[in-house]
Amino acid sequence: MIYLDFNSTAPMRPEVLEAMRPWLLATGNPASAHAAGRKVRQALEDAREKVAALLGAFPDEVIFTSGATEANNLAIFGLCGDPPGHILANPTEHPSVIEPLKRLVERGFDIEWLPVTSEGIIPAEAVQSRVRGDTRLICVMLANHETGAINPVAESVPAKPQAAVHCDAVQAVGKIPVNFHKLGVTSLSASAHKFYGPPGIGFLLLNRCAKLKPMLFGGQQQQSRRPGTESAALAIGLATALELALTEREAMQVRMLDQRHRFLAGLERHCAPVDLNGPTIGGLPQTINVSFPGCRADALFMAVDLAEVACATGSACSSGSLLPSPVLQAMGITGERLLSAMRFSLGAGLSESDIDVAVLRIAKVARRLRETESED
């Protein structure tokens, strides 16, 4: 199997597991006052401080969560206040943002969906020009999970924001420079398993001046913003993976750009026509969304899987339906191009040989499906 689905999840690095190992067996609740508890608490807070330092935040702005879905829900429901009110939102967001926003409509909020360019980008002026006096929340992701498009988030934040600004940075953290304070947003979400950390943990960065209504109630952990016993082992794994990802980020991006060019050139050579969906330059190089005219995405996905190449038709949280991508629809992509789109995402450990073999397998499947369609 050649794995080309790193945007869905990236395998945990061995160094991360080694950093976690002592704390997986440690006894002590970090909220306990005895020596065992204090030891675990210190390790947990060290991880929090490391995350904050790496991402340009204060330690008390780091809220550990079970992942980005919880972080996005916590930010959206916790920052919007009570209805009625106006919300500006990006229609190409991940389902863990779109679905909570739909619930806010049911509660009486008015959501205005921002315009998207044909490359999947939300122009900064489109956000700035639509802010109203009753705008409560603005949602603009940093990097798109399906196309790799990078939005100008810092430029989109109003100079004197009366509304909270939430940024889903799940696909951006560890891949491009991310500085929480320089972005100027109210909150920012990420998940460890996207940058080779452990699954089951993520975080929400929350500006220390922001007022957040919690979703959970119980203990006093994390200033009562997200109560519940924290996992020191998972937090340490996340912090370790983040540090490694940022240390190697520039070299990784150069490698991913080379592999992206090799992959696309191979598809053009062996199974043209293919259409790139998303930015031609300037996006995340490891995210490649391609349409194969003459093939149906559902049939192509299953055949490519049987050919031992792992990929996706959209986000992992919604691709099980094999329905046309809402992200591509928001970009104005229709017809055969929409219905034949596939996402391939690159990552660590792939060789040039892996890329070449994957291209040949995909191309063979695409040619066969086109022949079948033409016969029908």
N, C-alpha and C positions, 0 to 999 in steps of 0.2 A: 504494500500500500504506500503510495506517495501522498503525503498529507499536505493539502493546499487549503486548509481551513483554519488558519491561525487566528483569524478575527473572531471565530467562535470561541476557541479556547487554545491557549498555548501550553505545551507540556511544562510541568514544573521542573526547574533546574535542579540538578543534584546538590549544588551549593546551598540552595534554599532549604532543601530537606535536612541537610547537615546542620544548618543554623537552627532549625526548628527542633531537631531531635531531642536535645536535653530538656526542652520545655514541654514536649509531649508527654514526658514521664514525670514532670515535676508535680509535687503535691503542694497545694496552697491556693486559696481563693485570693485574687488581687485586691478584693475589698476587705479582707480580714486584717486585723491589727497585729496579729502575732508575727513572729520572725519569718515563718514560711510564706505567709501572705505578703509580707513586705518585700520579700525577695522577688516574688512573681510580679508584684506591682512595679518594682523598679525596672524589671525587664520590659514590661508593657509600656511604661512611660518613656523608656529609652527608644523604643520603636516609634512611639508617637512623635518624639522630638526629631528623630531621623527623617520621618516622612515630611514633617513640617519644614525642616531645613532644606530638603531636596526640592520642595515645590513652592518655596517662597511664602510660607504661611507661618502663623504662630502655633505653638503646640496645642493651646487651648482651642484652636480652630479645627482640629482634626477629630472627627467623630468616626470611630470604627463601626462598620455595619456588616451585615452578612454578604453584601455584594452591592453592585451598582443598582440593581432593581430596587432594593430597599432604600438606598441612598437617594435615588431619584424620587421615589414616592415620599420620603421624608421631607425633601426640599419642597416639592410641589404642593403637598397638602399643608406643610408646616409654615410656608411663607406667604401663601395667597390671602390669608385672612378670611373674613366672612363675606358671603355674597350680599349684594351684587358687586360686580367689578369687571374690569376689562383685562384680558390676558393676550399678549402677543406670543405666538408660538411658531416654531419652524415645522412645516409639515413633513420634513424628511427625518424627524427624530426617531430614535429607537422606540419599539413598542412600550418599554418601561417608562417612557415619558408620554407617549401618545395616549395610552390607556388611562392613566391618572387624569390627564387633561379632559378626556371625555367624561369622566366622573364629575369634574368640576362644572361642566356644562349642565349636567343633570341637577347640580346644586344651585344653579342660577347664575353662573358666571358667563360672560360673553367672550368667546375666543375668536380672535382674528388671526387667520393663518397668513404668514408672511410669504411674499413671492420668492420663487426659486429660479435661478438662471438655468440654462440648458446644461450647464456643467455641475449643477447641484449645489450652488453657493448662494447663501443669503447675503445680499449686499448690505453693507453697514447703514447706508442712507435709508434703505427700506425699513430698517428697525427704527432709526432715529425719527423719521418723519411720521411714524404711526403711533408714537407714544402720546397718550392722552392724560388728562388730569385724573381720570379714574383707573389708570393702568396699575394693576397690582403686581403683575408677574410677567417677566419676559424669559422665554426659554429659547436658547440658541446653542446647539451643540458645537463642540470645537472641531471634531473630525468625524466624517460620516462613516458608518460601519459597513455600508454597501458599496460606495463609490470612492471613498478616500478623500472626498472634497473637504477642504479646510476653510472654515468660516472666519471672517475677520471679527472675532468676538470682542477684543479690546476696543476696536473702533466703533462697535455697535452699542456699547454701554453709554447711556445718556450722561452728559457732563454733570448734571445734578439729578441723579436718579431718585425719583420718589417711589419707583417700583423696584421690587427685588428682581435680580437677574440670576437665573440658574443656568449653569453650563454642564452638560454631559460631556465629560472629557475621557470617556472610557477607552476609545480607540486612539486617543492622542497621548495619554500619559505613558512615558517610556519610549515614545517614538519621535515626538517633536518637542521643542522647548515649551515647558508649561510653568508659568510663575503666577501663582494665585493672586497676589496683590497687584502685580502689573496688569493682569487681565481686568481687574476692577470689578469682577462679578461678586455677587452675594454668596453664591454657593457653587461647588464644583464636585462632581462625582467621578469615581473610578473603581475598578475591580482588579484584584491581584492576579487572577488567572489570565488576564489579557496580556500581562507582561511577565509571564513565566513564573508566577507566584502560585500559592496554594488556592484552590477553589474554596468558596465558602466565606471569603472575607473581602471587603472593599472599604471605602471610606467616603465620607462627605466632608469637604472643607467648607466651613461656615464662618463668614466674617463675624468677628467677635462682637460687632455692634448690632448684628441682626437679631431680630426677635423670631424665635422658631417655636411653633406649637408642636409638641412631641406627638408621635403616633402611639407610643407604648408608655405604660405607666407601671411603676414598681419601685425599684431601688433608686439610689442617687448616682449611679455610675454615669460618667461622661456628662456631668452637670445636669443630670436628669433629662438630657436631650435624647439619649438613646439608652435607657436603663437595661440592665441585664449583665450577667457576669461575662466579662471580656475574655477572649482566648489569647493569652500571651504568646503561645506557639504560633498561631495564625498571624498575629500582628507582627511578630519577628520575621516570619516568612515573607509577609508583604513588604516590610521595610527592606529586607535583604534583596528581594527580587527587584524592587524599585531602584536601589542603589546600583545593582549590577546593570540594569537596563540603561540607566542614565550614563554610567561610565562607558558603556559600549555603544551608545546611541549613534554617534556620528559614523563610526565604522560600519555599523549595521545598516544605516540608511544608504550608504554608498553601495554596499553589497546588494541590498534590496532593489536599488535603482538599476543596477546591472542585470539582475535576474528578471526584473520586470521587462526591460527591453528585449532580453533573450526570449522570454515567454511570448510576448506579443509578436515579435518578428517570426517566431516559429509557427504560431497560429496563422499568421498572414501567408506564410510560405506553404503550409501543408493543408489548410482548410478554409481559404478565403471563399466568400467574404466574411469578415468579422467586424463588428462595430464596437468601439470602446465607449462605455457609458461613464461619464464623469470627466474630471479635468485631464487634459492631455499633459499638462505640466503643472507642478506646484502642489499636487495632492500627496497623500500618503503613497509612497511607491509600492508598498507591499499589498495594497488593495487594488484588485483588478476586476472590474465588472465588464463583461463582454457579452454581446449578443451574437447568436449564430443563426442568421436568416435561413429559413428552410428546416429548422429543427424546433420542436416544442421543448421548453425547458424541463417539463416533468419527465419526458422520455429521455432527454439528454442526461439529466441528473442521474436517473436510475442506471442508464447504460454506462456512464462514466464511473459510477460507483462499482459496477460489476467489473469494469476494467481496472479496478484498484487505484483510483484517484479520488481522494476525499475533497469535496468542494461544497458549495452551497448555492441555493437559489435566492437567498436573502439573509436576513438575520437568523441566528439559531433559534431565537424565541418565536419566530413566525414562519420559518421555512417549512415546517411540517405540513402546512396546508398546501404548499406548492401553488399558491395563488399569485397573480401578478404583483410585483413589488410596488407598494405604495410610494416608496422613495422615488423610483423611476417614473411613476405616474405623475408625481409632483413636479418632476423635471420636464414634463411634457412629452415623455417618450410613450409612444402608442404602437398599436398594430403588431406586426410580426417581430419588430425589434423588442418590444416589451415582453412578448410571450416566449422569447428565446434567450432571455438574459440569464447569465450564470455569474456567480462571484467566486473568484479564486483569491486566496490571501496567502502571502508568503511569510516565511519566518526562519528562525535559526535552525541550522542543521541541514538545510537543503543545499545540494551540490548542483553544479552545472549539469551533470549527468541526470540528476533527478528532474530538473526542469525540462531537459530534452526528451526524456522518456515520457514524462507527463504530457508534453505537447503531442508526441506521436500517438499516444493512447487516446487523447481527447479528439485529435484530428481524425483518427480512424473511425471513431464512433460518430462524429459529426458527418463525415462523408457517407457512412452507411445509412444514417437516418435520413439524409437528404435524398439518397437514391430511393429509399423506401417511400418517402413522401411523394416523390415525383412519379413513381409507379402507381400510387393510389390516385 
